[in-house]
Amino acid sequence: MSVCTSETMTNHHRVPGFHPLEAVMAMVRLWRQRAQRRHELLQLGERDFHDVGASWSDFAHEASKPFWRS
């Protein structure tokens, strides 16, 4: 048996004040940050790599990833 009411259904899983567009905007910001940081890695020199104890290949691997991959 079902009951028909005039109340609207509510989504109890939704965060109050959260809009799906906000999630999209946050993802775009994250992707832009990744792309910028990976571009900056390509600008580093051998001395920079030595300072952090890594090699060019370590940085090249990270810099070569697409922006959508973490």
N, C-alpha and C positions, 0 to 999 in steps of 0.2 A: 504494500500500500504506500502511495506517495502523497505527500502533502504539498499543495501549491500555496506559496506565500507571495506577498508583494515586495518582500525585502530582496535587495540585490545580493548576489553571492559575493563573498569576500575571499581573497586569496590570503590565507594565513601564513604563507611562506614568503611573501614579499616583504622586503624591508621598508618600513615607513619612510617616505620622503625620497626613495630611490627610484630613479627613472632609468629604463633600459638604455637610453641614449647616453647616460653618464658612463655606463660600462663600456660602450663603444668608444667614447672619447678617452677614457682612461687607457684602453688598449692602444689606441692610436698614439697617445703620448708616450707610452712604454716603448712602442715600436720605434718612434722617432729618437728616443733616448738611446736605444740599442744601436741604431744606425749611426748616430753621432759618435758614440763611444768607440764603435768599431772603426769608424773613419779616423778617429784620433789615434787609435793603435797603429794604424798604417803610417802615421807621421812620426812615430818614435824612432830613435836611432839606437845603434848598438850600445852606447853608454847607458841609455835608459833601460834597456833589457838587462844589462849587467847589474844595474842598481837594484833591481827587484829580484835578481837571481833567476831569470828566465832567458829563454833563447828566442830568436826571431821566429822559429817554427811554432813555438807555443802561441805567440801573439798572432802569427799569420793564420793559424787554425781558427782562433776566435774571430778574427777580423773577416774571415772568408764566409762565415755563417750568414744566412739571410736574416734580415731584421726580425722576422717572426719566430725564429728559433732562440731559445734561451741557452 
